Amino acid sequence: MVAQELARHLRLNEGCDFVIAISHSRLAEDIRIANNAAHGIAKVDLILGGHDHEVLHRFHGDTEEDSEIIQQGTRNEDIVSNGVVDQVAGDIRIVKSGTNWRGLSILRLMARRLPDGRATIETVKLKQYVDIAQSSECSSLSVCPRIRKMAAEIQQRVGSVVQEPLVHTTTPLDGRCSVIRSSETNLGNMLADAYRAYYGADIALVNSGSIRCDRIIDPSSSPLHVKDIIEICPFENPVVVKRVSGRALHEALENSVSDLHVDGRFMQCSGLHVVADWQQQEGHRILQLSLVQSSFAPPKRIIPSQLYSVVMSSFIAAGFDGYTCFQSLETLVDKETAVTDTGLLLRIFGYDKEGLNDGNTTGIDRARRAIICGRHGLDSLPIVSPTVEAKIQFVT
């Protein structure tokens, strides 16, 4: 195991007393690491984990893999009050601290040196917040003048850029992780339609983990700004094109609705109609897969031996999040020549301060026609109004 090899190296060759791993793995994987690397020179003393979006902790020997359970064997409501988790101490091996600046973990490692010179952690004391804004301590915190000054200077520098108005929406755009990682949403449809139209491809797949706003963006009298677009797609992911067989496409969609779909691999799509059943065994949940070329043409069944041009992020194309079926397939547009998701959205809505002219104005025009439904009467900014179109249907 890599973790054990690294822990052994750090102790033997780098003189480390303790090994603390910062991971970006699902809880089940962190538990395996903690239990397999629990003793001796290959021990990983503590794992500070990410990827899961919940606040939690696990003691030595714990096996509970449900990340929504804060502490094994205990109901959350029995140990949480006003956003604060009851303090605990002991042989804590895994700590996760939530997401989006809501959660916080404060750890104190009580360590001592043994007579033979080795160091040991006698206990870990832990205080956690599932929502620090709810705690009484938050209201009593004083502002650090130095940090306030630094933040004000940064906001002043970037404010004029990210506050530029770009686009109006007539409908709430649903980017909530709890929704977009398990079902079709109108925001996912808008992105997938834009990517497919830009390249003129048969199909577009958008892994929901690339959509990060985790909120509903409500329509209002004021438009969305640059910062809102960056919040939706902050990673500048290259959007590539692969030639994919119907068989590989089916395999990919099975991965999309696998038991690990909530980690971000669930696909929003364009050019497809998918019928699936959550009640079926994993790997056998896709009941029907059809190509949808336009709203006027009837869907055509995806043929296993036929090849289709498919837009996807370079992250997925490289086989991450379980999409190994894409790795060896022919690449039509690679990440070196691809547009990024962030850059494409900004350009679709008219933000192009660098004056880019990459010869893809036709693609931009196609993407605009695909998702822009008009212009606002007061400021002439584009208007979007995406809908949920039953592209992805679950029978149960």
C-alpha positions as a Markdown table, in Angstrom:
| # | Residue | x | y | z |
|---|---|---|---|---|
| 1 | Met | 0.0 | 0.0 | 0.0 |
| 2 | Val | 1.3 | 3.4 | -1.0 |
| 3 | Ala | 0.4 | 5.0 | 2.4 |
| 4 | Gln | 2.4 | 2.4 | 4.3 |
| 5 | Glu | 5.4 | 2.7 | 2.0 |
| 6 | Leu | 5.4 | 6.5 | 2.4 |
| 7 | Ala | 4.9 | 6.3 | 6.2 |
| 8 | Arg | 7.8 | 3.9 | 6.4 |
| 9 | His | 10.0 | 6.1 | 4.2 |
| 10 | Leu | 9.2 | 9.2 | 6.2 |
| 11 | Arg | 10.1 | 7.6 | 9.5 |
| 12 | Leu | 13.2 | 5.7 | 8.4 |
| 13 | Asn | 14.7 | 8.2 | 6.0 |
| 14 | Glu | 13.3 | 11.6 | 7.0 |
| 15 | Gly | 13.3 | 11.2 | 10.7 |
| 16 | Cys | 9.6 | 11.9 | 11.2 |
| 17 | Asp | 8.0 | 11.1 | 14.5 |
| 18 | Phe | 4.4 | 11.2 | 13.2 |
| 19 | Val | 2.8 | 10.8 | 9.8 |
| 20 | Ile | -0.4 | 12.8 | 9.1 |
| 21 | Ala | -2.0 | 12.1 | 5.7 |
| 22 | Ile | -4.1 | 14.8 | 3.9 |
| 23 | Ser | -6.3 | 12.8 | 1.7 |
| 24 | His | -9.0 | 13.4 | -0.9 |
| 25 | Ser | -10.6 | 10.0 | -0.8 |
| 26 | Arg | -14.1 | 8.6 | 0.1 |
| 27 | Leu | -14.5 | 7.6 | 3.7 |
| 28 | Ala | -14.4 | 3.9 | 2.9 |
| 29 | Glu | -11.0 | 4.3 | 1.4 |
| 30 | Asp | -9.7 | 6.3 | 4.3 |
| 31 | Ile | -11.0 | 3.7 | 6.7 |
| 32 | Arg | -9.1 | 1.0 | 4.8 |
| 33 | Ile | -5.9 | 3.1 | 4.9 |
| 34 | Ala | -6.3 | 3.8 | 8.6 |
| 35 | Asn | -6.9 | 0.1 | 9.5 |
| 36 | Asn | -4.2 | -1.2 | 7.3 |
| 37 | Ala | -1.6 | 1.3 | 8.4 |
| 38 | Ala | -2.3 | 1.2 | 12.1 |
| 39 | His | 0.9 | 0.0 | 13.7 |
| 40 | Gly | 4.7 | 0.1 | 13.6 |
| 41 | Ile | 7.0 | 2.2 | 11.4 |
| 42 | Ala | 4.4 | 2.1 | 8.6 |
| 43 | Lys | 1.7 | 3.6 | 10.7 |
| 44 | Val | -0.4 | 6.6 | 9.4 |
| 45 | Asp | -1.2 | 8.3 | 12.7 |
| 46 | Leu | -4.0 | 10.5 | 11.5 |
| 47 | Ile | -5.9 | 11.1 | 8.3 |
| 48 | Leu | -7.3 | 14.6 | 7.6 |
| 49 | Gly | -9.7 | 13.7 | 4.8 |
| 50 | Gly | -11.6 | 15.5 | 2.1 |
| 51 | His | -13.8 | 14.5 | -0.8 |
| 52 | Asp | -16.8 | 13.7 | 1.4 |
| 53 | His | -18.7 | 16.9 | 2.2 |
| 54 | Glu | -19.7 | 16.0 | 5.8 |
| 55 | Val | -18.1 | 16.7 | 9.2 |
| 56 | Leu | -17.2 | 13.4 | 10.8 |
| 57 | His | -14.6 | 11.5 | 12.8 |
| 58 | Arg | -13.6 | 7.8 | 13.2 |
| 59 | Phe | -11.7 | 6.1 | 16.0 |
| 60 | His | -9.2 | 3.2 | 15.6 |
| 61 | Gly | -11.1 | 0.1 | 14.4 |
| 62 | Asp | -14.2 | 1.9 | 13.3 |
| 63 | Thr | -15.8 | 0.5 | 10.2 |
| 64 | Glu | -18.8 | 2.8 | 9.6 |
| 65 | Glu | -18.6 | 4.0 | 6.0 |
| 66 | Asp | -21.6 | 6.3 | 5.9 |
| 67 | Ser | -20.2 | 9.8 | 5.8 |
| 68 | Glu | -23.4 | 11.3 | 7.0 |
| 69 | Ile | -22.9 | 9.7 | 10.4 |
| 70 | Ile | -20.6 | 12.0 | 12.4 |
| 71 | Gln | -19.5 | 9.3 | 15.0 |
| 72 | Gln | -19.9 | 5.6 | 14.7 |
| 73 | Gly | -22.7 | 4.2 | 16.9 |
| 74 | Thr | -24.1 | 7.6 | 17.8 |
| 75 | Arg | -27.1 | 9.6 | 16.3 |
| 76 | Asn | -26.0 | 13.0 | 15.0 |
| 77 | Glu | -28.9 | 14.8 | 16.8 |
| 78 | Asp | -27.5 | 13.4 | 20.2 |
| 79 | Ile | -24.1 | 15.0 | 19.8 |
| 80 | Val | -24.7 | 18.2 | 17.9 |
| 81 | Ser | -26.1 | 21.5 | 19.3 |
| 82 | Asn | -26.1 | 24.9 | 17.7 |
| 83 | Gly | -23.8 | 23.7 | 15.0 |
| 84 | Val | -21.2 | 22.3 | 17.4 |
| 85 | Val | -20.3 | 18.6 | 17.9 |
| 86 | Asp | -19.7 | 17.4 | 21.4 |
| 87 | Gln | -15.9 | 17.3 | 22.1 |
| 88 | Val | -14.3 | 13.8 | 22.1 |
| 89 | Ala | -10.9 | 12.4 | 22.8 |
| 90 | Gly | -9.2 | 9.1 | 22.2 |
| 91 | Asp | -7.5 | 7.2 | 19.4 |
| 92 | Ile | -9.0 | 9.2 | 16.6 |
| 93 | Arg | -7.7 | 8.2 | 13.2 |
| 94 | Ile | -9.8 | 10.0 | 10.7 |
| 95 | Val | -11.2 | 13.6 | 10.7 |
| 96 | Lys | -13.2 | 15.3 | 8.0 |
| 97 | Ser | -14.3 | 18.9 | 8.2 |
| 98 | Gly | -17.1 | 19.4 | 5.8 |
| 99 | Thr | -17.1 | 21.8 | 2.8 |
| 100 | Asn | -17.6 | 25.4 | 1.7 |
| 101 | Trp | -16.2 | 27.0 | 4.8 |
| 102 | Arg | -19.1 | 25.8 | 6.9 |
| 103 | Gly | -17.4 | 23.1 | 9.0 |
| 104 | Leu | -14.3 | 23.3 | 11.1 |
| 105 | Ser | -12.2 | 20.8 | 13.1 |
| 106 | Ile | -9.8 | 21.7 | 15.9 |
| 107 | Leu | -7.4 | 18.9 | 16.9 |
| 108 | Arg | -5.0 | 18.7 | 19.8 |
| 109 | Leu | -2.5 | 15.9 | 19.7 |
| 110 | Met | -1.3 | 14.9 | 23.1 |
| 111 | Ala | 2.1 | 13.4 | 22.5 |
| 112 | Arg | 5.1 | 12.3 | 24.5 |
| 113 | Arg | 8.6 | 10.8 | 24.1 |
| 114 | Leu | 9.1 | 7.2 | 25.2 |
| 115 | Pro | 12.3 | 6.2 | 27.1 |
| 116 | Asp | 13.6 | 4.5 | 23.9 |
| 117 | Gly | 13.4 | 7.8 | 22.0 |
| 118 | Arg | 10.3 | 7.0 | 20.0 |
| 119 | Ala | 7.4 | 9.5 | 20.1 |
| 120 | Thr | 3.8 | 8.4 | 20.6 |
| 121 | Ile | 0.4 | 10.1 | 20.4 |
| 122 | Glu | -1.3 | 9.3 | 23.6 |
| 123 | Thr | -4.7 | 10.8 | 22.7 |
| 124 | Val | -6.3 | 13.1 | 20.2 |
| 125 | Lys | -8.7 | 15.8 | 21.5 |
| 126 | Leu | -11.2 | 17.0 | 18.9 |
| 127 | Lys | -13.8 | 19.7 | 18.6 |
| 128 | Gln | -15.8 | 20.0 | 15.5 |
| 129 | Tyr | -18.4 | 22.4 | 14.0 |
| 130 | Val | -20.9 | 21.3 | 11.4 |
| 131 | Asp | -21.8 | 24.9 | 10.8 |
| 132 | Ile | -19.6 | 27.4 | 12.6 |
| 133 | Ala | -21.9 | 30.3 | 11.8 |
| 134 | Gln | -24.6 | 28.7 | 14.0 |
| 135 | Ser | -22.3 | 28.5 | 17.0 |
| 136 | Ser | -22.4 | 31.1 | 19.8 |
| 137 | Glu | -18.6 | 31.4 | 19.6 |
| 138 | Cys | -18.8 | 32.8 | 16.0 |
| 139 | Ser | -20.7 | 36.0 | 17.0 |
| 140 | Ser | -18.1 | 36.8 | 19.7 |
| 141 | Leu | -15.1 | 36.4 | 17.4 |
| 142 | Ser | -13.2 | 39.7 | 16.8 |
| 143 | Val | -12.0 | 40.7 | 13.3 |
| 144 | Cys | -8.2 | 40.7 | 12.8 |
| 145 | Pro | -7.3 | 44.2 | 11.4 |
| 146 | Arg | -4.4 | 42.8 | 9.4 |
| 147 | Ile | -6.6 | 40.2 | 7.7 |
| 148 | Arg | -9.4 | 42.7 | 7.1 |
| 149 | Lys | -6.9 | 45.1 | 5.4 |
| 150 | Met | -5.5 | 42.3 | 3.3 |
| 151 | Ala | -8.9 | 41.1 | 2.2 |
| 152 | Ala | -10.1 | 44.6 | 1.3 |
| 153 | Glu | -7.0 | 45.1 | -0.9 |
| 154 | Ile | -7.6 | 41.8 | -2.7 |
| 155 | Gln | -11.3 | 42.6 | -3.1 |
| 156 | Gln | -10.5 | 46.0 | -4.5 |
| 157 | Arg | -8.1 | 44.5 | -7.1 |
| 158 | Val | -10.4 | 41.8 | -8.3 |
| 159 | Gly | -13.8 | 43.4 | -7.6 |
| 160 | Ser | -14.0 | 45.4 | -10.8 |
| 161 | Val | -13.4 | 42.2 | -12.8 |
| 162 | Val | -15.6 | 39.6 | -11.1 |
| 163 | Gln | -18.5 | 42.1 | -10.6 |
| 164 | Glu | -19.0 | 42.7 | -14.3 |
| 165 | Pro | -22.6 | 41.8 | -15.2 |
| 166 | Leu | -22.9 | 39.1 | -17.8 |
| 167 | Val | -26.2 | 37.3 | -18.1 |
| 168 | His | -29.8 | 37.2 | -16.8 |
| 169 | Thr | -31.7 | 34.0 | -16.0 |
| 170 | Thr | -35.5 | 33.8 | -15.9 |
| 171 | Thr | -35.5 | 30.6 | -13.9 |
| 172 | Pro | -33.6 | 29.3 | -10.8 |
| 173 | Leu | -30.4 | 27.5 | -11.8 |
| 174 | Asp | -30.1 | 24.4 | -9.7 |
| 175 | Gly | -26.4 | 23.6 | -8.9 |
| 176 | Arg | -27.0 | 22.0 | -5.5 |
| 177 | Cys | -24.5 | 19.1 | -5.0 |
| 178 | Ser | -27.3 | 17.0 | -3.3 |
| 179 | Val | -29.4 | 17.3 | -6.5 |
| 180 | Ile | -26.9 | 17.6 | -9.4 |
| 181 | Arg | -24.9 | 14.5 | -8.3 |
| 182 | Ser | -27.9 | 12.2 | -8.6 |
| 183 | Ser | -30.4 | 13.7 | -11.1 |
| 184 | Glu | -30.8 | 15.9 | -14.2 |
| 185 | Thr | -30.9 | 19.7 | -13.4 |
| 186 | Asn | -31.5 | 22.7 | -15.6 |
| 187 | Leu | -28.0 | 24.1 | -14.9 |
| 188 | Gly | -26.4 | 20.7 | -15.9 |
| 189 | Asn | -28.5 | 20.8 | -19.1 |
| 190 | Met | -27.4 | 24.3 | -20.0 |
| 191 | Leu | -23.7 | 23.4 | -19.6 |
| 192 | Ala | -23.9 | 20.2 | -21.5 |
| 193 | Asp | -25.9 | 21.8 | -24.4 |
| 194 | Ala | -23.3 | 24.6 | -24.6 |
| 195 | Tyr | -20.4 | 22.2 | -24.8 |
| 196 | Arg | -22.0 | 20.0 | -27.4 |
| 197 | Ala | -23.0 | 22.9 | -29.6 |
| 198 | Tyr | -19.6 | 24.5 | -29.3 |
| 199 | Tyr | -17.9 | 21.4 | -30.8 |
| 200 | Gly | -20.8 | 20.3 | -33.0 |
| 201 | Ala | -20.5 | 16.9 | -31.4 |
| 202 | Asp | -23.1 | 14.1 | -31.1 |
| 203 | Ile | -23.1 | 14.0 | -27.3 |
| 204 | Ala | -21.8 | 15.9 | -24.3 |
| 205 | Leu | -21.2 | 14.5 | -20.8 |
| 206 | Val | -20.6 | 16.8 | -17.9 |
| 207 | Asn | -19.4 | 15.2 | -14.7 |
| 208 | Ser | -21.4 | 16.8 | -11.9 |
| 209 | Gly | -18.3 | 17.1 | -9.7 |
| 210 | Ser | -17.1 | 19.9 | -12.1 |
| 211 | Ile | -20.1 | 22.0 | -11.1 |
| 212 | Arg | -19.3 | 23.6 | -7.8 |
| 213 | Cys | -21.7 | 26.4 | -6.9 |
| 214 | Asp | -23.7 | 24.1 | -4.6 |
| 215 | Arg | -26.7 | 26.4 | -4.5 |
| 216 | Ile | -29.7 | 27.5 | -6.4 |
| 217 | Ile | -28.9 | 30.7 | -8.4 |
| 218 | Asp | -32.2 | 32.6 | -8.2 |
| 219 | Pro | -33.4 | 35.0 | -10.9 |
| 220 | Ser | -33.6 | 38.6 | -9.9 |
| 221 | Ser | -33.7 | 42.1 | -11.4 |
| 222 | Ser | -29.9 | 42.1 | -11.4 |
| 223 | Pro | -27.8 | 39.9 | -13.7 |
| 224 | Leu | -25.4 | 37.2 | -12.9 |
| 225 | His | -21.8 | 38.4 | -12.8 |
| 226 | Val | -18.4 | 37.0 | -13.7 |
| 227 | Lys | -18.0 | 35.7 | -10.2 |
| 228 | Asp | -21.2 | 33.7 | -10.5 |
| 229 | Ile | -19.9 | 32.0 | -13.6 |
| 230 | Ile | -16.6 | 31.2 | -12.0 |
| 231 | Glu | -18.4 | 29.9 | -9.0 |
| 232 | Ile | -20.3 | 27.4 | -11.2 |
| 233 | Cys | -17.2 | 26.2 | -13.1 |
| 234 | Pro | -14.1 | 27.3 | -11.2 |
| 235 | Phe | -11.5 | 24.8 | -12.3 |
| 236 | Glu | -10.7 | 25.8 | -16.0 |
| 237 | Asn | -11.2 | 22.2 | -17.0 |
| 238 | Pro | -10.2 | 21.5 | -20.6 |
| 239 | Val | -13.3 | 20.3 | -22.5 |
| 240 | Val | -12.0 | 17.6 | -24.9 |
| 241 | Val | -13.7 | 15.4 | -27.6 |
| 242 | Lys | -13.3 | 11.6 | -27.9 |
| 243 | Arg | -14.6 | 9.1 | -30.4 |
| 244 | Val | -16.6 | 6.7 | -28.3 |
| 245 | Ser | -18.3 | 3.4 | -29.2 |
| 246 | Gly | -21.9 | 2.8 | -28.1 |
| 247 | Arg | -20.6 | 0.0 | -25.9 |
| 248 | Ala | -18.1 | 2.3 | -24.1 |
| 249 | Leu | -20.8 | 4.9 | -23.8 |
| 250 | His | -23.1 | 2.4 | -22.1 |
| 251 | Glu | -20.2 | 1.4 | -19.7 |
| 252 | Ala | -19.7 | 5.1 | -18.9 |
| 253 | Leu | -23.3 | 5.7 | -18.1 |
| 254 | Glu | -23.4 | 2.6 | -15.8 |
| 255 | Asn | -20.5 | 4.2 | -13.9 |
| 256 | Ser | -22.5 | 7.5 | -13.8 |
| 257 | Val | -25.3 | 5.7 | -11.9 |
| 258 | Ser | -23.0 | 3.4 | -9.8 |
| 259 | Asp | -23.1 | 3.4 | -6.0 |
| 260 | Leu | -20.4 | 6.0 | -6.1 |
| 261 | His | -22.4 | 8.5 | -8.2 |
| 262 | Val | -22.6 | 11.1 | -5.4 |
| 263 | Asp | -18.8 | 11.6 | -5.4 |
| 264 | Gly | -19.2 | 13.7 | -8.6 |
| 265 | Arg | -19.2 | 11.1 | -11.4 |
| 266 | Phe | -23.0 | 11.4 | -12.1 |
| 267 | Met | -23.3 | 12.8 | -15.6 |
| 268 | Gln | -25.4 | 15.6 | -16.9 |
| 269 | Cys | -25.8 | 15.1 | -20.6 |
| 270 | Ser | -26.8 | 16.5 | -24.0 |
| 271 | Gly | -27.7 | 14.6 | -27.1 |
| 272 | Leu | -28.8 | 11.6 | -25.0 |
| 273 | His | -31.9 | 10.2 | -23.5 |
| 274 | Val | -31.2 | 7.8 | -20.6 |
| 275 | Val | -33.6 | 5.6 | -18.8 |
| 276 | Ala | -32.2 | 3.9 | -15.6 |
| 277 | Asp | -33.4 | 2.1 | -12.5 |
| 278 | Trp | -31.7 | 2.6 | -9.2 |
| 279 | Gln | -33.2 | -0.6 | -7.9 |
| 280 | Gln | -31.2 | -2.8 | -10.3 |
| 281 | Gln | -27.9 | -4.3 | -9.4 |
| 282 | Glu | -24.9 | -2.0 | -9.9 |
| 283 | Gly | -23.6 | -2.3 | -13.5 |
| 284 | His | -27.1 | -3.2 | -14.8 |
| 285 | Arg | -29.0 | 0.0 | -14.2 |
| 286 | Ile | -29.1 | 1.5 | -17.6 |
| 287 | Leu | -32.3 | 0.3 | -19.3 |
| 288 | Gln | -32.3 | 2.4 | -22.4 |
| 289 | Leu | -29.8 | 4.7 | -24.1 |
| 290 | Ser | -30.8 | 6.8 | -27.1 |
| 291 | Leu | -29.2 | 9.4 | -29.3 |
| 292 | Val | -31.2 | 12.7 | -29.5 |
| 293 | Gln | -30.0 | 14.8 | -32.4 |
| 294 | Ser | -32.7 | 17.5 | -32.2 |
| 295 | Ser | -36.1 | 18.1 | -30.5 |
| 296 | Phe | -37.7 | 17.5 | -33.9 |
| 297 | Ala | -36.1 | 14.1 | -34.7 |
| 298 | Pro | -37.1 | 10.9 | -32.8 |
| 299 | Pro | -34.5 | 9.3 | -30.5 |
| 300 | Lys | -32.3 | 6.6 | -32.1 |
| 301 | Arg | -31.1 | 3.7 | -30.0 |
| 302 | Ile | -27.4 | 3.8 | -29.2 |
| 303 | Ile | -25.7 | 1.0 | -31.2 |
| 304 | Pro | -22.8 | -0.8 | -29.4 |
| 305 | Ser | -20.6 | -1.0 | -32.4 |
| 306 | Gln | -21.2 | 2.5 | -33.7 |
| 307 | Leu | -18.9 | 5.4 | -33.0 |
| 308 | Tyr | -20.0 | 8.8 | -31.6 |
| 309 | Ser | -18.2 | 12.1 | -31.0 |
| 310 | Val | -18.5 | 12.8 | -27.3 |
| 311 | Val | -17.5 | 16.0 | -25.4 |
| 312 | Met | -16.2 | 15.5 | -21.9 |
| 313 | Ser | -13.7 | 17.1 | -19.4 |
| 314 | Ser | -10.1 | 16.1 | -19.7 |
| 315 | Phe | -10.3 | 14.8 | -16.2 |
| 316 | Ile | -12.9 | 12.2 | -17.2 |
| 317 | Ala | -11.2 | 11.5 | -20.5 |
| 318 | Ala | -8.1 | 10.5 | -18.6 |
| 319 | Gly | -10.0 | 7.8 | -16.8 |
| 320 | Phe | -10.6 | 9.4 | -13.4 |
| 321 | Asp | -13.7 | 8.9 | -11.3 |
| 322 | Gly | -14.0 | 5.4 | -12.7 |
| 323 | Tyr | -14.2 | 6.4 | -16.3 |
| 324 | Thr | -11.4 | 4.1 | -17.4 |
| 325 | Cys | -13.4 | 3.1 | -20.5 |
| 326 | Phe | -12.4 | 6.5 | -22.1 |
| 327 | Gln | -8.6 | 6.3 | -21.5 |
| 328 | Ser | -7.5 | 4.5 | -24.7 |
| 329 | Leu | -10.1 | 5.9 | -27.1 |
| 330 | Glu | -9.3 | 8.1 | -30.0 |
| 331 | Thr | -9.0 | 11.8 | -29.1 |
| 332 | Leu | -10.5 | 14.2 | -31.6 |
| 333 | Val | -9.7 | 17.4 | -29.6 |
| 334 | Asp | -7.0 | 17.1 | -26.9 |
| 335 | Lys | -6.6 | 19.2 | -23.8 |
| 336 | Glu | -3.8 | 21.3 | -25.4 |
| 337 | Thr | -6.1 | 22.7 | -28.1 |
| 338 | Ala | -9.4 | 22.4 | -26.1 |
| 339 | Val | -11.4 | 25.3 | -24.7 |
| 340 | Thr | -11.9 | 25.3 | -20.9 |
| 341 | Asp | -15.3 | 25.1 | -19.3 |
| 342 | Thr | -14.9 | 28.4 | -17.4 |
| 343 | Gly | -13.5 | 30.2 | -20.4 |
| 344 | Leu | -16.2 | 28.9 | -22.8 |
| 345 | Leu | -19.0 | 30.1 | -20.5 |
| 346 | Leu | -17.5 | 33.5 | -20.1 |
| 347 | Arg | -17.1 | 33.9 | -23.8 |
| 348 | Ile | -20.6 | 32.7 | -24.6 |
| 349 | Phe | -21.9 | 35.4 | -22.4 |
| 350 | Gly | -19.7 | 38.0 | -24.0 |
| 351 | Tyr | -16.8 | 38.3 | -21.5 |
| 352 | Asp | -13.6 | 38.3 | -23.6 |
| 353 | Lys | -11.3 | 40.9 | -22.1 |
| 354 | Glu | -8.2 | 39.3 | -23.6 |
| 355 | Gly | -9.5 | 39.7 | -27.1 |
| 356 | Leu | -9.1 | 36.0 | -27.9 |
| 357 | Asn | -9.5 | 35.0 | -31.5 |
| 358 | Asp | -8.8 | 31.3 | -31.8 |
| 359 | Gly | -10.8 | 30.7 | -34.9 |
| 360 | Asn | -13.7 | 29.2 | -33.1 |
| 361 | Thr | -16.2 | 32.0 | -33.4 |
| 362 | Thr | -18.5 | 29.6 | -35.2 |
| 363 | Gly | -18.5 | 27.3 | -32.2 |
| 364 | Ile | -19.2 | 30.2 | -29.9 |
| 365 | Asp | -22.1 | 31.2 | -32.1 |
| 366 | Arg | -23.5 | 27.7 | -32.0 |
| 367 | Ala | -23.2 | 27.5 | -28.2 |
| 368 | Arg | -24.9 | 30.9 | -27.9 |
| 369 | Arg | -27.8 | 29.8 | -30.0 |
| 370 | Ala | -28.1 | 26.6 | -28.0 |
| 371 | Ile | -28.6 | 28.3 | -24.6 |
| 372 | Ile | -29.4 | 32.0 | -25.0 |
| 373 | Cys | -33.0 | 32.7 | -25.5 |
| 374 | Gly | -33.0 | 36.5 | -25.9 |
| 375 | Arg | -31.7 | 39.8 | -24.8 |
| 376 | His | -32.7 | 41.9 | -21.8 |
| 377 | Gly | -34.7 | 45.0 | -22.6 |
| 378 | Leu | -32.8 | 47.3 | -20.2 |
| 379 | Asp | -29.2 | 46.3 | -20.5 |
| 380 | Ser | -29.2 | 44.1 | -23.7 |
| 381 | Leu | -27.4 | 41.3 | -21.8 |
| 382 | Pro | -28.2 | 37.7 | -22.8 |
| 383 | Ile | -31.0 | 35.8 | -21.2 |
| 384 | Val | -31.0 | 32.1 | -20.4 |
| 385 | Ser | -33.9 | 30.0 | -19.3 |
| 386 | Pro | -32.8 | 26.3 | -19.2 |
| 387 | Thr | -35.3 | 23.6 | -18.1 |
| 388 | Val | -35.3 | 20.0 | -17.0 |
| 389 | Glu | -36.1 | 18.1 | -20.1 |
| 390 | Ala | -36.4 | 14.5 | -18.9 |
| 391 | Lys | -33.1 | 13.6 | -20.6 |
| 392 | Ile | -32.4 | 11.3 | -17.6 |
| 393 | Gln | -35.3 | 9.3 | -16.3 |
| 394 | Phe | -35.4 | 6.9 | -13.4 |
| 395 | Val | -38.2 | 4.3 | -13.5 |
| 396 | Thr | -38.1 | 3.8 | -9.7 |
